[in-house]
Amino acid sequence: MGLPTSWDPVASRTGIDINTISLAYASLTQLDAKGDVTPGLAKSWKYDDAGTAITFTLREGLRFSDGTPLDAEAVKAHFERGKTQADSHLRDQLADLASVTADSPTQVTLHLSEVDYQIPYLVAGRTGAIASPKAAEDPAKLAVDPVGAGPFVLTEFVPESHATFVKNKDYWDAKDIHIDKLELSTALDAATVVSAVQSGSVDVARLPATQLDQAKAAGLHVTIADTLAVNDASLNLNKAPLNDPAVIEALRYTFDRKAFVDAITAGKGSAVHQPFPKGYIAFNPEVEKLWTYDPAKARKILSDAGYKDGQLSIEITAHAGGELDAQLTQSQLKAVGIDSTIRLVPAGSTTWQDDVYVAKSPQLALDGTIGRESPVANLLATYGPAGIMNLSGPHSSTEFQKALDAVRATPIDSPDYPTVLRAAVKAGVEQSPTNYLYTSPWIFISAPGVSDLNLLPSQVRWEGVRVDS
């Protein structure tokens, strides 16, 4: 699947890292196949009456892979490190965390500066993936040598190559882990995925949709499952010509989403105008009616603003391997009179994180959200002023941020919660120049003998997966 940006959950940069972080770490809570919160390291949790403090009760006898106890003090140290460590990428998610108290060996309370009922969702991912405080005394070492309490323990790590794990007998759900040894390697070139599984050099691999027919012809087992992943064309309001509202408005009508669905996902995805898929609680049907594919209208908007064909030029930044996305985008821009060039970022490098997520350098970046466990965290990442995927940061409207506050203040079991959440989604979409385009399902192929792949919408898990020789 690819290696994480860091093995330290605090320093990890991207949402997709949860798929690899969760090999070595366990989180306080987990999401099930429906996206509902279930117990993890914490067997239960409870808010106070004001909604400004939540107490987690940990399972008894938890230990990190270095043998140290995973108790309330360890959880406290994790969240304090998330707020203070120099390279922490959890700060925005922990912005309303005022303090943490270890009330007993198994009870820890997060005290909040504002009402926030999203915390059980939030701690189901990297934010709640607890690392050993002893190991975290050396953050640089932890970044390459994870020490958690997850289903596996790292035995070897070669950067840009592979990581080898063995089963963690002390994992709280070890009875459901049936794999003794797991080797994670960097993502394969699209053209070699099928042959790698066919030859036996790889047992399980994520498959590009364009290789589906080849995989089926080879007789390999294909598993397709829904995800929270949505791909987009991120636009930068801070870069000309995208600082012109007319250009942004024209681009609302430029993208033929069905063409992306057909070409990139082989028809397995779906067109979408927001960072959530249809069927998920945050999906707002009203958003899908705001704009339509209308290149003639886009041309007229640009013409009325004084732009002639070929006068505008935009650089498209895309991941290596995403050439088809980039070519489709280039073709659709050309259809409304906008020229473009393509810049590919090498696979496996940190350039994307540094150039796109930190420096916000591109004009247009073809990106996507894997979907955070908390819908509010996902909205913050995509539309918040410090959002990693908000290429136009710090642009973020006051109305959107107020709508997010309303979501946080609404209990997730309240009948009003879906309505309040969807209002925030609409506010985010309307104030952002980014165009969400299509959903990307999980598509995996596996060798004979591998069964019961555990593909949840938010991440890949290994509980229940079996390998029969």
N, C-alpha and C positions, 0 to 999 in steps of 0.2 A: 504493500500500500504506500510505501514511502516512509521515511524516517521523520521524527518530529523536529520542530525548530529548536527545541530544548527538551531535555528529559526532566527539567525542573518545572512542575506545574505553574509555579509563580512566574517564571520567565518565558514559558511557552507563548508563542505569538499568535497562533491561528486556531480557529475553531476545529479544524479537521484533526488537529493534534490529539484530541480526546481519544481517537481510535487507537493511538499508540501509547499515549500516556496511561490509558486504562489497563494496559498490560501489566504495568508495574505498580500502579496505584489503585486504591479503592476510594470512592467518594462517599461523603456522608449520606447521600441519598442516590437513587437511580431512577431512570424513567423506564416505563414498560413499553410494550408495543403500541399502546394507545397514546403515549406521551404523558401518562399520569405518573405522579411521584410515588415511589415505593421505597422501603427501607434499604439502606446500604450499611455503612459503618454504624450509622445511627439506627436504632430499632424503632425510635419514635421521636416526636418533636411536638412542641406546644408553644403557641404565642401567649403573651400576656393580654389582658383585656384591652390595652391601648394599641396593640399592634406594633409596639416599638421595641419589643424584646422577644426572642425566640430561644427556647431551651431545647437542646438536643440531648437525648439519652443514648449513650454509646452501648454497643454490645460488650459483654464481659470478656476479659481475657484477650483483647486485641493486641497484636504485636506487629512491629515493623520487621522487615526482612533482615535488619541488623540486630534483631533481638531485643531492642528497646520497646517499652510499652507504648501503645497507642491509646493514650488516655486524654482526659479533658485538657490537661496542661499542654499536650502535644497539639491538640486542635487549636487551642488558644495561640500557641506559638506560630502555627501555620498562617492564621488570619492576620496576626500582627506583622509577620514577614511580608504578606501580600500587600500591606499598606505602606511598608517602609523600605523594602529592598529596592536598590537603585534601578535595577532592570525589570521591576515587576510590571507585568501586563494585566494585573488584576485590580489596579488602583481605581479605575472608573467603575468597575463592578462592585467595589467595596466602599464607594464614596460616602454612603450613609451609615457605614459601620463606625459607631463612636467608640466602642470598647468591647472587650471580650472578658468574661469571667469564668474561671474553672470552679464550679460550685461544689463539686465532689469528683472523685476519680472518674466517674462515668457521666457526669452532667456538665455541659458547657453552655453558656448563654451568650448570644450575640445581642448586644445593646445597640439600638439604631437611633440615629438622629431624627429620622422621619419614619412614618408608618410605611412598611414595606412587606407585603404578603407574598412577594416573589422569592423569598430566600430559599424555601424548600426546592424550587426549580433550580435556582442558581447554583446550589451546592451539589447538584447531581453531575456537574461537569468538572472542568479543570479547577474552578474556583473552590470546590470542595474536595479535591483530590489531595489528601493529607500526606505530606512527606515527613520523614524522620527529622525532628529538630536537631538531633546529633549530627546527621549527615548535612543538614542545611547550614551548619556552622561554616561550611566551605561551599558556597553557592556555585563556584566555578566547577568544582568536582561533581556536585549534584547534577549539573547541566549535562554531564556525559555519563554519569553513573547513578541511575535512579535508585532510591531507597524508599519504598512505600510498603503498603500492606495489601497489594493487589493479587490477582490470580497467579502471577508469574514473578520470578526473580531473575534479573539480568545476570548472565554469566560472561558475556563477551559483547563488546561494542566496537565496531570499526566504522568511524564516520564516513558518510557517503557510500557505505557498502551494506552492512548488515548488523543486526543485533540478535543475540541468541538468549533465549530464556528457558528456564525449567519451572515446573509446577511449584507453587508455593503451598506447602502442606498446611501452613498456618492461616491461609486466606479464609475469611469467615464463611465463604460459600464453596470451599474446596471440594465438597462432595459432588458439585456439578461441573467441575473441571476434569475432563477426561483425557487431556493432552499432557503428556509427560515432558515434551520438549517442543518449543516453537521458535522458528527462525524467521525474523522479519527482515525483508530485503527492500532495497529501493524500488520504486515503481518501475515496471518494465516498459520498454518501448512498445507502442501499440501493436506493431507488426510482429512482435515476438511472444506475445502473451499466450496465444493458443499453443504454439510449439513448445513453450516452456512447461506448460501443464501436461501436454501430451507426452513429453519426454520423461516426465517424473522429476525434473529438477525443481519444480514448484508444485505444491499441492493445491493451493487456493490463490486466486488472483482476481483483482478487480479488472473487468473487461470493458474496453471501449465498445459502445453500442455498434460501431461500424464493423466490429469483428464478430457479431452475433451469428451470422450465417456460417462463418468459418468454424466457430466453436461447435455449433450444432452438427455440422457435417463431420466433424472429428469425433462425434459421439460423446463429447464431454457434458457433464451436468451443468446446466445454467440455472442460477437462482436470481430472480428479479424481485426487488422489494421497494416499497415506497420509502422516500427519505424526506428530510426537511430542506434538502439542498435546492437552491434556486440560483441560476446564472444570470448575470447582468452586464450591461454596458455602463460602467461607472463614468460619469462626466465631472469635469473639474471646473467649477465656476470661477476659479482663480486664474484660469489660463485662457487667453484670447484664442479663438473667437467665442469661446463658451461663456465668456462674461457678458455676452449680448443675450438678453431675454428672448429675442426673436429666434436666435439659433437654437436655444434650449427648447422653445415651443415647437419649432419645426421638427426637432428630433423626436418629440413625443409621437409623431405620426410616421416616422421613418422606418421603424423596424418591423419586418414581417416575421412575427414570432413562430408561425406555423412552419416556415422554411427552416428555422433553427431546430424545431422539434423533429421534423422529418430527417434532416441531414445529420444532426449531432446525436440524437437519442434514438434514431431508427423508429420514431413514432412512439417510443415507450414513455417519453416525458409528456408535458403538457404546457401550453402557452400560459403565461402569467404576467401580471403587471405589478407584483408586490413580492416582498421577500419571504412569503409563506405559500405553501402549496394548498390547493383545494382539499378540503376535508380536515385540515388542521384548525384548531380552535381560533387562531388569530386571523385566519383567512377572511377577508372582507369582500363579499361579492360586489359591493358598490364600486370598489376601486377598478374592477374589470370593465366598467362602463365609462370611465373617465375619458379614455382616448381609444382610437381605433387605428388600424394600419391604413394610411391614406397618403401615399407619396405625392399625389397631386396637390393635396392641401399643404404638405410640407414645402413643396416648391413655391406655392403661392405666398406662404408666410415669408420665405426667404426673399422672393422677388419684391414683395411689398416693403421689405426692410432695406432694399437697395442692393441686394447681392445678386450677381450674375453667375451663371454656371461656371464652375471651375475657379471662382474667385476665392472660395473658402477651402482650406486644407487642414486636415486633422491627422495627427499621428495616433495610430492604434497600437496600444501596448498589450501583448498577449503572452501567455505561457507557451514555451516550446511544447509542441504536441497539440496546441490549440490552433493550428494553422487554418483548419476548416472554419472555425468560429471567426477568425480574423478575416478570412477571404469573404465569407458571407456578409460580415459587417461592411467591408470595403465596397462590395457590390451594391449593398442597399444604400450606403451613403452616396455612391456615384449616381444612383437612380434619382436622387433629389438634387443633384448638382454639386455635391461636396466631394472634392478630391481627398485622398488619404494615402498614407504610407503605413507600413506595418513594422513594428519592432518586436522581436521575440526575445523573451527572457529565458535563459537556459534552465532546464529542469534541474532540480536538486540544489540550486544555488540560493543564497540569501538575498539575491538582488531584488526579488519581488517584495519581500518584507521591507528591505531598506528603502527601495526606490518608490514603491507604491504606497505601502502602509505607513511608513515613517515620514519620508520626504514629500509625499504627495506630488510627485513630479509629472506624471502623465497628463495628457489632455483627456484621453479616453482609454480606460483600462477594461479589458474583458475579464471579469472576475466572477465571484459568486460566494454566497453564504452557505455553509454546510448546515447552518441552523443550530443556534445555541439551545441549551436545555431550557433556559428561561426565555420566553418571547420578548420580555422587556430587555434582557441582555442582548438579544439579537437586534432589536430596534436601536439600541444604543450603539451597537457595533456598526450598523448600516447607516444610521441617520444622526447619531449623537455628535456633539461638537468635537469630541475627542475620539469618535468612532474609527476603528481601524480600517473599515471599508467605506468610510465617508470621504471620498476623494476630494470633496469640496470643503472639508473641515477648515476652519471651525464653524462654517455655515450650518446653522440648525435653528429653526424658528422657535420663538417663545411659545407659540401655540402648541407645537409638537411636544416640547418639554413639559408643558403643563398637562398635556394629555397623558404623558408617561407617568407623571406624578399621580394622576387619577387612577391609573392601572395599579400602581404600587399600593395605593390606599384601599384597594378593593380585594377582600378575601377571595382566594382562587375558587372556593366552593360557593361563592355568592351567585345567585341567579343573574345578577347584573354584570358579572365579570366578563362574559363574552362580548357584550355590547360595548363596555368601556374599553376593552382591549382593541376591538376592531375600529373604534373611533380613533385610537392612537395610531393604528396602522395607516388609516386614511390620511391623518394629519402628516405623518412622516412621508408618505408617497407624494402628497401634493406640494410639500415644501422642498423636495429634493429633485435635482436634475437627473438623477440616475434612472435608467430604464431597465427594470427587471424583465427578463425575456422568456425563460423556460425552466421547468423543473428537471432535475437529473435523478432518476431512480438508481438504487444500488443495482449493479449488474456484476455478478461474480461467476466465475467458472471454477469447478473443483474436480479433482482427480477421483477415480473410482475408489470407494472406501471412505471418503469424507462425507459425512452426513450431518443434517440438522444445523446448517449455518444459521447463526443467530444475528440476523440483520435487523436492528431496530431503526426507527426513523432518525434517531439522533446519533447513533453510533453502531459500530460493529462490536459485538460481544462474543466471548468464547465459552460461556456457560452452556452446557448441553451439547456442544459440538464433539463428534466422535470421529476417530480415524481407525478403521478396521483393516488389519493387514491381511 
